[in-house]
Amino acid sequence: MAPVNISFVSDMERQNCRVAENEAGKVLEDEGYYVQIPDKKADYAEFENPEFRSLGNCIRFRSIFLTAICIALIMCLSLLICLSQPGLAPSKSVKDTAWSKQSASKFLMPSIIKGESLPSFADERTSFHFQPERNWMNDPNGPMFYKGYYHFFYQYNPDAAVWGSSNESLQSQNKAVPEDLSDPLLRKWVKVSQNPMLVPPPGIGHTDFRDPTTAWLESDGLWRIAIGAKEGTTGLALVYKTSDFLNWTLQRSFLHQIAGTGMWECVDFYPVSLTGTNGLDTSKVQGNQLVKHVLKASLDSNKHDYYTIGTYSTDLKTFVADDPTRDVGLGLRYDYGKFYASKTFYDPAQERRILWGWANESDSQLDDIKKGWASVQTIPRTLVLDHHTGSNLLQWPISELDSLRGDKVVKQDILLDGGAMLKVDGASGAQLDIEVTFKYPDVQTLDVPLEQKECVCSQGGAAQRGVFGPFGLLVLAADDLVEQTAVYFYLTLRPNGKWMTTVCSDQSRSSLAKGIDRTVYGTSINIAPTENFLSLRLIVDHSIVETFVQQGIACITSRVYPTLAVERDAHVLLFNNGSESIAMHTLEIWQMSNA
């Protein structure tokens, strides 16, 4: 049987669904997806049918909102002027030639923003990322494949472009089922009369009980789900088991717990193959298969998604991380930028595991209200175990994205001297798919002092100057570079004689608009001894830049809001702000169509 997703609905949703029903029908008709479930209560007898239980019903859970948003405080915060950072900006415009070359060292000047402009909100809306026509969206929920269609659900405020608020004080798990199983679009859903299915158990706070996983079937014939929770400051995953999805028993032992990590939201749990690249159905994995399991949690304390790889004991029904130093909340992240509340699902049509993630805005809430919408979902990504290391996942945009590729620009074998900056002709635009490969520099032939300053992305961003780097790409760059988003590598020599490779996404100079988050994101990555290259893939879509590093070993998502570098006035440049030369091997840039 296929894994079953139970539709959990909050009390607030039960009250609001009459309002959302018409909107849901309209969105379904116009766009091909479904937002909310209608407000009908029934004891749905078909659920007792084994065929129905094997269906993969959609999980739909919304976190109970805890407190009202303080609008006055947000308005005050949105008026704060961000501190200026040093940046790359030329003394004059780069000429529009196939390769315009100038010295990056001439461009190092403080990015003091004078006469900050207001954004054109039409230029910020994405063209091939998923986002609703209007209003607020956040966590992805219950993605699945059914009768030839991929179904995607998400949390949504039907009334405004803000998160919303509620005075409810108890988080519970509730269930809904499809009204018509023959409908491949699953337009109508019915809530069962037995709701709520689950409430917080003793020891768990009333607002610390949310976001169940997809259910999985084990050899004892029972289905299980994991639910995020906390005890004190210990983050944990509770496990409930059932045979009929109506009567539930709490497992005595936690699936996993880590002290000091706080509330675990959006828990996810699934297997990955040790030998192949296909995704795996959690319910069909047997104890003797060559697999590892991935446990992921979104930490409410810092709004990051952490995962760890380990072993699931089918006897003890518990999970143990392979490396305790890189357990949940301590080590690996899906994405080192603007990415949260993610959810995976198994795609039986193409035997792959796909990851969805929520990318919130980086502008002010007042801007969101003005433009009438907030948030996008990142490009769906396939997930596989990195067989070279066995200790991390590889993420890559789903292959369907390639169908949006159009005109292509190719450049090869360009030597970027120290301080060089080259503009790519024919690559202007705000909808791009970019792949670039650099030759790993010959670090052994250079006499470099050990007193090198270690790269910290947030300290200076792309304006830092080292021996090898920063070097990489500028995208969504204005003619005079007063707006630019830099994605780059930086190599530094550690005291132990080993080189460290850092990758960063710098949005500190991405916009002249006020009230913008100017964080510089980044992480260090491990380069295998056999790898003689450094690679980036950038997905650029107006207000979002997704970066995939070294074939997916790390990812960084940035939200950016250029006011000048829009449409054909948004350019791509190669740059090297280090003192040593860098060889760019191959650069491919595709214009991307609307989805």
Secondary structure, DSSP 8 states (H G I E B T S, - for coil): ----------HHHHHHHHHHHHHHHHHHHHHS--------B---GGGGSHHHHTS-----------S---HHHHHHHHT------EEE--SS----SSEEEEEGGGGEEE----S-----GGGTS-SSSB--SSEEEEEEEEEEEETTEEEEEEEEESS-SS----------B--EEES-TT-TT---EEE-TT---B---TTS-TTSEE-----EE-TTS-EEEEEEEEETTEEEEEEEEESSSSS-EE-SS-SEEETT---EEEEEEEEEESS-SS---GGG--TTSSEEEEEEEEETTTTEEEEEEEEEETTTTEEEES-GGGSTTTS-BS-SSS-EEEEEEEETTTTEEEEEEEE--SS-HHHHHHHTEE-EE---EEEEE-TTTSSSEEEEE-GGGGGGEEEEEEEEEEEE-TTEEEEETT--SSEEEEEEEEE---GGGS---TT-----TTTTGGG---SEEEEEEEEEE-TTSSS-EEEEEEEEE-TTS-EEEEEEEE-TTS-SSSS----EEEEEE---TT--EEEEEEEEETTEEEEEETTTTEEEEEE---SSS-GGG-EEEEEE-SSS-EEEEEEEEEEE---
